[in-house]
Amino acid sequence: MDEPALRQLLTDVRAGVLSADEAVARLRRLPFADLGFARVDHHRELRQRLPEAVYAPRKSPEQCAALVAELLAEEGGGPVLLTRVDDEQAAAAEKRNPGAARRGRTLAWRPRPPRPARVLVLTAGTADLEVAEECVATLEAHGFRPQLLADVGVAGVHRLLASVDEVLDADAIVVVAGMEGALASLVGGITPAPVVAVPTSVGYGAGLEGVTALLAMLASCAAGITVVGIDNGFGAACAVVRILAG
């Protein structure tokens, strides 16, 4: 339940559209619902304007399905995301909760209405696409229509320069890069838009499974870049939502 939904609930009670008992039944789910194996945070959107999402790894297919069902049971709630799914988890969640949109390893239900901001998601290489897809799916669930530009890394910088107009027109940019992570600094040096950098675990030995890209992005000489954790496309999208829709 978000703030507009809560205000509408109170308005309906005052207008007699909803009885006090019906309102209490709705509010009983706040601030969380205890499923035994998890406490589902229905209050999160009121606090953060970002609803709880379900992280699938190490959860059973049945747990994933139940968590999604509980989040969808809250009327007037925001988008529901199930991230990092495998095929068995996805099948169970979709069987119990039809209507999901799937992109890569992310399932989304109940997307927000479209938002006008222009968001660009760049990847340094094709190997970064799985992380970028998680970011795009999360942004789409929150109403954005991001443009994905893949394989524009600094080893062939002319590929990025061919899309420089899109970079300059963006309201926010997510840069997904492994190896040495240099693409984030390059993009941060040519756009006034907020840049969220996602280091990935792509790279050879000295890449240290993303640590080199992470440290390079944190040490970027392009001021003001936001850096999230390694392979965290979901977190990057949430940062953009906070920046543009907070």
N, C-alpha and C positions, 0 to 999 in steps of 0.2 A: 504494500500500500504506500503510495506516494502522497505528498502534501495536497495536490489538487483532489485526489480521491478521498482523502480524509475530510477536506472542506465540503465536498459534495455530500458525503455521508451525513455530516452535521446539518447541512442545508436541508436534506431530505427528511431528517427527523423533525426539524423545526417546521417544515411545510406539511408534515403529516403523511408524506409519501412513504416513509419507513417508520415502523414502530420502534419504540425504545428497545424492546426485546430483540428485534431483528438487528438493530445496531449493535447491541451487546454481543450477539452471536458473531457478527462480523469482527468486532474488536477483540473478541476472545483469542484470536490467533496472534494478537500482538502481545509482547514483542517477539515471541518465538513459539514455534510448535515443536513439541518433543516427540520424535518418532522412535525413541529408544536408542537407536544407533546414531542419531544426529539430532541436533536442535536447529531447526530451520529459522533463519533470521528474517522474519517478515518486516521488521522495523528498520532494516538497513537503509531502504530508500528514503525514509523520512529523515534519517541522519545524514546520509551521504549523497542522496539523489542518484545513487547507483544501487540497483538491487543485488541481492546475493546471487552468485553463479555457482554451478556445480562442477567441481573438478573431478573428473572420472577416474583417473588412475588409482588403483588399490581399492576401488569400490566394486562390489558385485554388480552384475547387470540389474538385479532386482532392487538394490539400493539406489542405483542411478535413476531407475524408473520411478521409484517412490519419492525421491527428492524432487524430481521435476514435477510430479503430480501435485505435491504439496505446495510448491511455489505457484503453480498454475491455479490452484484452488483459491488463491487470494484474489478476489475480484478487484479490478482497478489497478492491479500491479503492473510493473514494468516488464521488460523483456526477460525471458528465462533462457539461460545459456547452459549447455552441457559441453564442457571442453575436454579435449584430449581423449576422445572415446575410441574404443576398438569396435569392431563390427558387432560383437555380441552385445556389448553395452548399448550401442546405437539401436540395435534391433529391439531390445527389451524396452528401451525408453520410448521408441516410436510406436510400438505396439500398444502400450498403455496410454500414450499421449500423442495421438495422431496430429499431423499438421506441421511437423518440424521442417525447417529449411536446413539443409546440410551443406556445409562447405568444408572440404577437407575433413579434419577430425573434430569439427565443432558443429553442434546442433543448436538451433535457435527457435524459440516459440514466441509468439506475441510481440513482434517488432514494434518499435515506436513509429509514429507518423514521420514522414520525411522531414529532414532538416536541411536548410539551404546551404550550409557551409561547404566549402570545397576542400576535401581532404585527399592528400596524395600519399600513397604507400609505395616506397621504392625498395627494391632489393638489389644488393650488389651482384648476386649471382642466382642462377636457377636453384642451386642447392639451398637457398634461403627461403624458398617459396612456402614450405610448410608452416614456418613461423609467420610469414606474411599473411597466409590464408587465415590463420587464427585471428590475426589483427583485423583483417577485412571483415570476417564474419561477425566479430564483436561490434565493429563500427556499424555494420548494416543493421544489426539488432537494435542499436540505439538511434536509428533513423538516418544515419549518414549514408551517402552513396560514394564511397571512396573510389578513386581511380588507382589501379595497380599498374606500376611500371616495373617490369622485371628485368634483371640482368643489365644493370646500368652502372656497374662498378668501375673503380678508378683504373683498372688494368686496360680499359678501353673507354676513356673518359668522353670521347666523342659521342658515345651512345647516350650519355646523360645530357650533353649539350644539345643534342637533337630534340630534346624535350624541355629545354630551358624555359619556354613560355609557360608550360604547365607548372613548373616549379615556382616561377615568379608569381603566378596567379593564385596559388594555393593559400588557404586560410590556416592550414596546419599540415605538417609533413611528418610521416613516420619513415625512418630509414632503418632497414633491416640488413645487417651486414656481418659477415664473419671474417676470417683471415685476420688482417690487421685493423679492420673497422674504419678505414680512412674515409669512406663515403660520407659518413655523418659530418665530418669536419668540412668537406667540400660543399655539401648542401647547406650547412649552417653558415658558410661564408658568402652565399649568393642569394639568400632569401631572408626577408624580414619576418616570415611566419614562424610560429613556434615549431621547433624540431624535436621530435622524440626519437631517440636512438635505441635500437634493439640489437645488442650483440648476439651473434648466434654461435653455436658450437661447431660450425663449419670451419675446417682448416687443417693444415698439416701439423706436424709435431710441435713446433714452437707456438702454434695457435692455442695450445693448452685448453682445448675444448671450449673456447670462447673467452677465456680469461684475458688473452692478449687484446682481443677486440673490446672487451669491457673496459680495460684500463686505458686503452687508447681513446675511447669515447669520453671517459671521465676526465682525461687530460687534454681534451680538445682545445685548440686555440680559438675556436669559434665560440664566442661567449653565449651563455644562456641555453645550451643544449640540455635537454632532459634525458637522462639515461635510465633505462629499466634493466632488470636482471636478464641473464643469459636465456635466450629462446623464449622470452616472455612477450609474445605478441598480444596476448590478452591484456596484460598490464599496460602496454603501450597504447592500446585502444582506449582503455579506461582513463589514461592520462589525457588523451585528446578530448574525451567526453567532458572531463572536469574543466579543461581549458575553454572549450567552445560552448558548452551547454550548462555550466555550473551556475 
